[in-house]
């Protein structure tokens, strides 16, 4: 059984996440699209002030012209995103890759057929999720409920 993460590991994870946020505003701009489960937004990780800050940050990011934030409503029921999170990306050289991560283990997916399946799955999820305006309204309601 693994114990709690050490302060050093927590610090490394925090630095890595903060570093990745630079992708949101770098030049040239990267086009970014995110789908977040409503349940993840409602999961109280931190106190009310922390949660409100996270929701407000999502609203700020969703307002950027290169970022789209969509929420998968809880009422949607079963969808392919329940099988775990994944990332689909395209490099400057137009190579398509996938990435999956779980329990501190990450894997880059190079196989074109697998990457294509990720892309198709992502397209389906986008069609099932709330659009950007509806998603922002839901997040604004969460802010107002706190």
Phi, psi and omega in degrees: 000131179277146179272190177294153177294142178288160178301324180297316179294317178300316179297318178298317179296319180296314179298319179296317180293318178296321178297319180296333180294341177297337177298335184292330186234008181295162175243129000290154181296139173263139175276123185233140180222131183232142172240126182238132178292138177305322180300323179294324178291329183270349181289115186287093177255094186107177181278182183303318181295319179296314180298315179300318178297321178294316180296318180295323177296319177299320178296319178298315181293319179296339178278346177293145184289344181256006184235133173239128177245124177238148178249132173273111184293145180300328182292349181296333182075221183290135173207164186291346177288344179291345179281355178127159181282157177203162179234138173241131181217161177235130180280172176302331180273009178067026172274134180263133181227159173239162178212132175232148182215139177204136176048048176069015177240123180245153182218125174273132181255121182255333185302121183304322180294319179291318179296319177300318178298320176299314181299316178296318178297318180295318177300317178297316179299318180299324180287335180272335183283162173297149176288177185300317181293314179297322179296316178298320178298317179297315180296320177298322177297320178298318178300317182291335180283345183265000000 
